[in-house]
């Protein structure tokens, strides 16, 4: 199990620093100090499967990190905080490179499924609770949760690909805040 953890940790660092395509399995094994590529292939059938494991781990950590930001008194405030925390995370090197830039390695459908599994339920929960609480007015929370997930993913991609990510983050934040304000109950 120690070898598996070392491989994942080393691969994550290399994927974040160099990207998926510029990171070779031999380099991962060398950095992990697990011997030969056989040690990597004992746990993962190929580099793509290793990347998927790294991405899943990153998504789980990101969800926990976003969850810690939810201190608002209303579900609308919590929704705004969660979306803002995701955008802030898009400035982190590993989130930016692994999740947003190289996540396409898995193919659109697989990447989107992972994003939906980690974010869609949380967004829908906040919309449902906000409707119940009366601070949000959303006619169809299922549809709106898909729309918000698409918006937040596209916003994060905009930040990740920007030549000035912090400037892009500020601009995206203002637009996203205006969008969520539009969901507020009168």
C-alpha positions in Angstrom: 0.0 0.0 0.0 2.9 2.3 0.7 4.1 2.0 -2.9 0.6 2.9 -4.2 0.5 6.0 -2.0 4.0 7.0 -3.1 3.0 6.6 -6.8 -0.1 8.6 -6.4 1.6 11.4 -4.5 4.5 11.6 -6.9 2.2 11.5 -9.9 0.1 14.3 -8.5 3.0 16.5 -8.0 4.4 15.8 -11.5 1.0 16.2 -13.2 0.6 19.5 -11.4 4.1 20.8 -12.3 4.5 19.4 -15.8 1.1 18.3 -17.0 -0.1 14.9 -18.0 1.5 14.7 -21.4 4.9 15.9 -20.2 5.1 13.4 -17.3 6.3 9.9 -18.1 5.7 6.7 -16.1 9.4 6.2 -15.7 9.7 9.6 -14.1 6.8 8.9 -11.8 8.5 5.7 -10.6 11.8 7.5 -10.1 10.3 10.3 -8.1 8.2 7.8 -6.1 11.3 5.6 -5.4 9.3 2.4 -5.9 11.8 0.6 -8.2 10.6 -0.2 -11.7 7.5 0.7 -13.7 6.2 -2.8 -12.6 5.5 -1.2 -9.2 3.3 1.4 -10.9 1.6 -1.2 -13.1 0.9 -3.5 -10.1 -1.6 -0.8 -8.9 -2.7 0.9 -12.2 -3.1 -0.7 -15.6 -1.9 2.5 -17.3 -1.0 6.2 -16.8 -4.5 7.3 -17.6 -5.9 5.1 -14.8 -3.3 6.7 -12.4 -4.4 10.1 -13.6 -8.0 9.2 -12.9 -7.1 8.2 -9.4 -5.2 11.5 -8.8 -8.1 13.5 -10.2 -10.7 11.7 -8.0 -8.5 12.3 -5.0 -8.2 16.0 -5.9 -12.0 16.3 -6.4 -12.6 14.7 -3.0 -10.1 17.1 -1.3 -11.6 20.0 -3.1 -15.1 19.1 -1.9 -13.9 19.0 1.7 -12.1 22.3 1.3 -15.2 24.0 -0.2 -17.3 22.5 2.6 -15.2 24.2 5.2 -16.0 27.6 3.7 -19.8 27.3 4.2 -20.4 29.6 7.2 -23.2 31.7 5.8 -26.4 32.1 7.7 -28.6 31.3 4.7 -28.4 28.7 2.0 -28.0 31.5 -0.6 -24.9 32.7 1.3 -23.6 29.2 1.5 -24.2 28.7 -2.3 -22.3 31.9 -3.0 -19.5 30.8 -0.7 -19.2 27.3 -2.2 -19.1 28.7 -5.8 -16.5 31.3 -4.8 -14.4 28.7 -3.0 -14.4 26.6 -6.2 -13.3 29.6 -8.2 -10.6 30.3 -5.6 -9.4 26.7 -5.9 -9.0 27.1 -9.6 -6.0 29.3 -8.9 -4.2 26.4 -7.1 -1.6 24.8 -9.3 -2.9 21.2 -8.9 -6.5 22.1 -9.4 -5.7 24.3 -12.4 -3.5 21.9 -14.2 -4.9 18.5 -13.2 -8.6 19.1 -13.0 -9.2 22.0 -15.4 -6.5 21.8 -18.1 -5.5 18.1 -18.3 -8.8 16.7 -17.1 -9.8 16.5 -20.8 -7.4 13.6 -21.1 -10.1 11.4 -19.7 -12.6 12.6 -22.4 -15.4 15.0 -22.0 -18.0 12.5 -20.8 -15.7 11.0 -18.1 -14.5 14.4 -17.0 -18.1 15.7 -16.8 -19.3 12.7 -14.9 -16.6 13.2 -12.3 -17.5 16.9 -12.0 -21.2 16.1 -11.7 -20.6 13.4 -9.1 -18.6 15.7 -6.9 -20.4 19.0 -7.4 -23.9 18.5 -8.8 -25.4 17.0 -5.7 -24.0 19.7 -3.5 -25.4 22.4 -5.7 -28.8 20.8 -5.9 -28.9 20.4 -2.1 -28.1 24.1 -1.6 -30.8 25.1 -4.1 -33.4 22.8 -2.5 -32.5 24.1 1.0 -32.6 27.7 -0.2 -36.0 27.2 -1.8 -37.3 25.6 1.5 -35.7 28.4 3.5 -37.2 31.0 1.2 -34.0 32.8 0.4 -33.9 31.4 -3.1 -36.5 31.2 -5.8 -35.7 28.4 -8.2 -38.6 26.7 -10.1 -36.7 23.6 -11.1 -33.7 22.9 -8.8 -32.6 19.8 -10.9 -32.2 21.8 -14.0 -30.8 24.8 -12.3 -28.2 22.7 -10.5 -27.0 21.4 -13.9 -26.9 25.0 -15.3 -24.9 26.2 -12.3 -22.5 23.4 -12.5 -21.9 24.2 -16.1 -21.4 27.9 -15.3 -19.0 27.2 -12.5 -17.0 24.7 -14.5 -16.8 27.1 -17.5 -15.8 30.0 -15.1 -13.1 27.9 -13.6 -11.8 26.9 -17.1 -11.8 30.6 -18.0 -9.6 31.3 -15.0 -7.3 28.3 -15.6 -6.6 29.3 -19.2 -6.3 33.0 -18.5 -2.9 34.8 -19.0 -3.7 36.6 -15.8 -5.6 34.1 -13.6 -6.1 36.4 -10.6 -7.6 39.2 -12.8 -9.9 36.6 -14.4 -10.9 35.3 -11.0 -12.0 38.8 -9.9 -14.0 39.4 -13.1 -15.6 36.0 -13.0 -16.5 36.4 -9.3 -18.4 39.6 -10.0 -20.4 38.0 -12.8 -21.1 34.9 -10.8 -22.3 37.0 -7.8 -24.7 38.8 -10.1 -26.0 35.5 -11.4 -26.7 34.1 -7.9 -28.3 37.4 -6.9 -30.8 36.8 -9.7 -31.8 33.6 -7.9 -32.7 35.4 -4.7 -36.2 35.4 -3.5 -37.8 38.9 -3.5 
